[in-house]
């Protein structure tokens, strides 16, 4: 009986932690405006028709650029302002009681041989509501542009909530993908903001199969698929400190 209670207690703690780590996401229907009808209601009928046209023109991206042709790795400089980034970093450093060692996978295990970071959950907390909205609006603006080129994203999507991560010197996140089975199968796009410049070498986001390496530049938003095609890593920081904010775009 004692072992059973211990197991049950551990499971409840894990569920509680996951609820905090992945709070109920927001549906960004007409992106940038909260609590609006989902895109499936507004635009889906046109989407199905558009996808079956025999000839189709591709709307070029404007403020978002593909890092390397055919890589499906995109970046949008100045998605966040310097002031917004510095505010997030300062708030992160103030809230030491909310920080925890970075975890990985669906079982949210701590494994410093794979990921060594300090993380903090933003979403679902009243005192972080302004930062949550800031990231939501930044992503919403990018998706409004992105979906004109890739109308797949005119469907019903939402975010998974936002978090901030800090990499100290000699910290890293080794090769991994962000997709998977079960809940991870809902992920359709990774969103990552660099909150500060990192002098390097080190600290870059590297993509294995695309032979792409992105140096962190403050305010830049990076978008890419979470699938096996885009195995990537956060290279070990060798100088300075690296701060990022992250979320995933998932099916609503």
C-alpha positions in Angstrom: 0.0 0.0 0.0 2.8 2.4 0.9 4.5 1.9 -2.5 1.1 2.5 -4.2 0.5 5.7 -2.4 4.1 6.9 -3.2 3.5 6.1 -6.9 0.2 7.9 -6.9 1.7 10.9 -5.2 4.5 11.1 -7.7 2.0 10.9 -10.6 0.0 13.7 -9.1 3.1 15.9 -8.6 4.1 15.2 -12.2 0.6 16.2 -13.4 0.6 19.3 -11.3 4.1 20.3 -12.7 3.0 19.7 -16.2 -0.1 21.9 -15.6 2.2 24.7 -14.5 4.8 24.1 -17.2 2.1 24.0 -20.0 -0.8 26.1 -18.8 -4.0 26.4 -20.8 -3.0 28.1 -24.0 -4.7 30.9 -25.8 -6.3 30.6 -29.2 -5.0 33.3 -31.4 -7.9 33.3 -33.8 -7.7 36.7 -35.6 -4.1 37.0 -34.4 -3.3 39.7 -32.0 -6.9 40.0 -30.7 -7.7 37.7 -27.8 -11.1 36.0 -27.4 -12.1 36.2 -31.1 -13.8 33.4 -33.2 -11.2 30.8 -34.2 -9.7 30.8 -37.7 -11.5 27.6 -38.5 -14.8 29.6 -38.3 -13.5 32.7 -40.1 -11.3 31.4 -42.9 -11.3 27.6 -43.2 -13.9 27.4 -46.0 -11.6 29.5 -48.2 -8.5 27.6 -47.1 -9.9 24.3 -48.4 -10.7 25.9 -51.8 -7.3 27.5 -52.0 -5.4 24.3 -51.3 -7.1 22.5 -54.2 -6.4 25.1 -56.9 -4.3 23.7 -59.8 -2.3 26.9 -60.1 -1.3 28.9 -57.0 0.8 32.0 -56.5 2.9 32.2 -53.4 2.7 35.4 -51.4 6.2 36.5 -50.5 7.2 37.1 -46.9 7.8 40.7 -46.0 9.5 41.1 -42.6 10.2 37.4 -42.1 13.0 35.8 -44.1 14.1 32.2 -44.8 17.6 31.8 -43.3 18.6 29.5 -46.1 16.6 28.7 -49.2 14.6 25.5 -48.8 15.5 25.2 -45.1 12.1 26.1 -43.7 13.9 28.0 -41.0 12.8 31.6 -40.7 13.7 34.6 -38.7 12.1 38.0 -38.1 14.5 40.6 -36.7 13.2 43.2 -34.2 10.1 41.1 -33.4 10.7 42.4 -29.8 12.2 45.8 -28.9 15.4 46.2 -26.9 13.3 47.5 -24.0 10.9 44.5 -24.1 13.8 42.1 -24.1 15.6 43.8 -21.2 12.5 43.9 -19.2 12.0 40.1 -19.6 15.6 39.5 -18.6 15.4 41.7 -15.5 12.1 40.1 -14.4 13.6 36.6 -14.9 16.6 37.5 -12.7 14.3 38.9 -10.0 12.1 35.9 -9.7 14.7 33.4 -8.5 12.0 31.4 -6.6 10.3 30.6 -9.8 13.4 29.3 -11.6 14.1 25.6 -12.0 16.7 23.4 -13.8 15.8 22.8 -17.4 13.8 19.6 -18.2 13.3 17.6 -21.3 10.8 15.3 -23.0 7.2 14.4 -22.3 8.2 13.0 -18.9 9.8 16.4 -18.1 12.9 14.7 -16.7 15.9 16.7 -15.6 19.0 15.4 -17.5 21.9 17.8 -17.4 23.8 15.6 -19.9 21.4 16.7 -22.5 20.1 20.1 -21.3 21.7 22.4 -18.8 19.7 25.6 -18.5 17.7 27.5 -15.9 14.0 27.9 -16.9 11.0 29.9 -15.8 7.3 29.5 -16.8 5.6 32.8 -17.8 2.1 31.8 -18.8 -0.7 31.2 -16.2 0.8 33.7 -13.6 -0.9 37.0 -12.9 2.3 38.9 -12.2 3.6 37.8 -15.6 0.5 38.6 -17.6 2.0 41.6 -19.3 5.0 39.6 -20.6 2.7 36.8 -21.7 0.6 39.3 -23.7 3.8 40.8 -25.1 5.0 37.5 -26.5 1.5 36.6 -27.7 1.2 39.8 -29.7 4.7 39.4 -31.1 3.9 35.8 -32.3 0.5 36.9 -33.5 2.0 39.6 -35.7 4.4 37.1 -37.2 1.8 34.4 -37.8 -0.5 36.9 -39.6 2.3 37.4 -42.1 3.5 33.8 -42.2 0.0 32.4 -42.9 -0.3 34.4 -46.1 2.7 32.5 -47.5 1.8 29.2 -45.8 -2.1 29.1 -45.6 -1.9 25.9 -43.6 -1.6 28.2 -40.6 -4.9 29.8 -41.4 -6.4 26.8 -39.6 -7.3 26.7 -35.9 -4.1 27.0 -33.9 -3.0 28.2 -30.5 0.2 28.6 -28.5 1.3 26.3 -25.6 2.2 29.1 -23.2 5.5 30.9 -22.9 8.7 30.4 -20.9 12.1 32.0 -20.5 15.4 30.1 -20.4 18.9 31.2 -19.4 22.2 29.7 -20.5 25.2 30.4 -18.4 28.8 29.8 -19.7 29.3 26.0 -20.4 25.6 25.4 -20.6 23.8 23.9 -23.6 20.9 21.9 -25.0 22.3 19.1 -27.1 20.8 17.7 -30.3 17.1 17.1 -30.1 13.8 17.6 -31.9 10.7 19.4 -30.4 8.1 17.0 -31.8 7.1 13.5 -30.9 4.2 11.3 -30.0 1.1 12.0 -27.7 0.9 15.7 -26.7 4.1 16.5 -28.7 2.4 15.4 -31.9 0.2 18.5 -31.8 3.2 20.8 -32.2 3.4 22.3 -35.7 5.8 25.2 -35.3 8.6 26.2 -32.9 8.8 29.9 -31.9 12.0 31.1 -30.2 13.0 34.7 -29.4 16.5 35.8 -28.6 16.4 38.2 -25.7 20.1 39.3 -26.0 23.1 39.2 -28.3 25.6 36.4 -27.6 29.1 37.3 -28.6 30.1 33.8 -29.5 31.6 31.6 -30.7 29.0 29.4 -28.9 25.4 29.9 -28.1 24.2 29.5 -31.6 21.1 27.6 -32.7 22.4 24.9 -35.1 20.4 22.7 -37.4 21.9 19.4 -38.3 20.4 18.5 -41.7 20.1 22.1 -43.0 23.7 23.0 -42.1 22.4 26.3 -40.6 23.8 28.1 -37.6 22.0 31.2 -36.2 23.8 33.6 -33.9 21.5 35.1 -31.2 20.6 38.7 -31.9 18.4 40.6 -29.5 14.7 40.8 -30.4 14.9 38.2 -33.3 12.1 35.6 -33.6 13.0 32.3 -35.1 10.3 29.9 -36.5 10.9 26.3 -37.7 9.1 22.9 -37.8 9.4 20.7 -34.7 9.8 17.5 -36.7 12.6 15.0 -37.3 13.7 17.0 -40.3 14.8 19.8 -38.0 17.1 18.2 -35.4 18.9 21.1 -33.7 20.8 22.1 -30.7 21.7 25.2 -28.6 25.5 25.2 -28.8 27.4 25.5 -25.6 27.7 29.1 -24.4 31.4 30.0 -24.1 31.2 33.7 -23.3 28.4 35.8 -21.7 24.9 34.7 -20.9 22.1 33.7 -23.3 18.4 34.4 -22.7 15.6 33.1 -24.9 11.8 32.9 -24.8 10.0 30.0 -26.3 6.6 28.5 -27.2 5.1 26.1 -29.7 2.2 26.6 -32.1 -0.2 23.6 -31.8 -3.6 22.5 -33.1 -6.5 24.3 -31.3 
